[in-house]
Amino acid sequence: MTTPLDKALAKLPDILKKDMDENLCTCNEVIKADIISAIADGAMSVEEVRRQTYATDGSGCCKQQVERLVECIWE
């Protein structure tokens, strides 16, 4: 059975699947896998990802990366 996370990962280019266990959001120490899981579970915008994970809630330096993940998964 394919999970929502499996479906989300299948939509991402290989380059975006690297470093899944490393912080994408350094301000709040949110790993990339948690951000992708939030998107797979229904977060369709950066704001929704922020509410679920606190990513982008610091300086916002990861906002473009989170936007890219949302775009890739929900296109």
N, C-alpha and C positions, 0 to 999 in steps of 0.2 A: 504494500500500500504506500502510495506517495503522500508524504506530509506537505503541509504548506511551506515549510522550510526547504524541503527538497525541490519543490516547484520554483521557489524564489531563487535558490542557488543555480538552478538550471538556466535561468534567464540572464545570469550575470556572465560577463566575459571573464576569461580565466584570470586576467590581471586583477580584477576586483575580488577574486576568491582567495588571494594571497593574504597572509598575516591575519587570519581570522581570530587568533587568540591575543592579538596585540591591541592596545588602546587606539581607537580611532579618535575618540574625544579624550584628549590628554587632561583637560581641565577637571573633568568629572570621572576620569578613569573608566570609560565605557568601551568595552572591546567591540570590534567590528561584528563579531558573531551575534552579540546582543542587539545591535542596531538592525542587522538583517533579520533577526528573529522578530523584532517588533514590527518591521515592515511586512514580513510574511504573515504576521498575525493581524494585519489590517491597517497599520499606520500608513496613510496615503499622502502624508505631507511631512515636512521637516518639523512643523509644530506638533504633530501627533507623535513623531518619534521622540521629540523633546519631552513631552508629557509622560511618555512611558519609560524613558531611559535616562533623562537629564542630559543627553548628548546635545550639544550646541548651546547649553545653558550658561556656559562660562564666557570666554572671549569670543566665541563663535567661529574660531579658526577652522573648525571641522565642518561648517555648514555646507560648503560646496560639495564635500565628499558625501555627506548624508543626502543632499539633493540628488546627486548622481545615482546613488543606490536606489532611492525612491523612484527616479525616472526609469532606471533599467528594469526594475521589478514590476512596476505598474504600467509600463507602456504596452 
